Amino acid sequence: MRELIIQISGWVPAFIIPTATAIQLWKIIKNKSSEGVSWVTWFLFGIANLGLYIYTEKYYDPQAIIGLFLTAIIDFVIVGLFFFAYKK
């Protein structure tokens, strides 16, 4: 039972964190605008996610890859869109 709780606890943020980040990305793409987006915040989230991914040392764990590494990539895509695609 304890192992199941640990696994579920790992999958919850692995689903929620990239989903929440993807919602911001989708809003930017849909509106073709980065108005109101803080590039500094998303850049820092990206750095934090990469740092946590390295810190956990679970490089091949799907929860770490999805929840941290993939999310960091999405964070940096948001920053890139802010500067290069939809800046007003």
N, C-alpha and C positions, 0 to 999 in steps of 0.2 A: 504493500500500500504506500509506503514512504517513497519508493522509487517512482510510482505513478504520479504522486503529487509533485515530485521534483521535475519529472518530464513535462507535466502540464504547466508548471510554473515557468519552465523554459520556453514553451511554445506560445504562451500568452503574449509576452513582449515581442517575441519573434514575429507575431502576426500584427500586433497593434502598432508598434513603432514604425515599420515601413509603410503600413497602411496610412497612418496619420501623415507621414511625410509625402507619400504619393498623392494624397488629397491636395496638399499645397501645390505640388507640381502640376496636377491636373487643373487646378484653378488658374495658375499662371498661363498654361497652354490654352485653356478654354477662353480666357479673357484677353489673351495676347497682350498681357500687361503684367509688369512686376510691381505695379503701384502698391504701396503699403507693405511690401516684403522687405524684411531686414536681412540684407546679404550677410551682415556680420553674425547675426544669430545663426543662420543656416551654415555658415562657414565653421563657426565654433561647434555646432552640433556634429558636423562632419568630422572635425578633429577629435571631438570627444568619443564618437562612435568608433573611429579607427583606434584610438588609444585603448578603449575598453576591449575591443576585439583582440588587440595584441596582449593586453593584460590578462585576459582570461585564459590564453594559451590553448583555446579550443578551436584550432584553425580548421578542422574538418567537421565540426559539429554543425548540423544544418541550422540549429537555432542561432548560433553565433554568426554564421555566414549570412543568413537572412536578416536577423534582427540588428546586426551591427555593421557588417561589411557592406551589404547591399544598401542599407539605409545611408551609410556614409557616401556611397556613390550617388544616391538620389539627392542628398544634401548638396553635394558639389555640382550636380546638374542644375539645381535651383540657383546656386550662386552664378553659374555660367550663364543661365538664361537672364538673370538680373543684369549682367554686364554686357552680354553680346546679342541678345535676341529681343527682349521686350522692355527695355528700359525706356521710360518716358521722361 
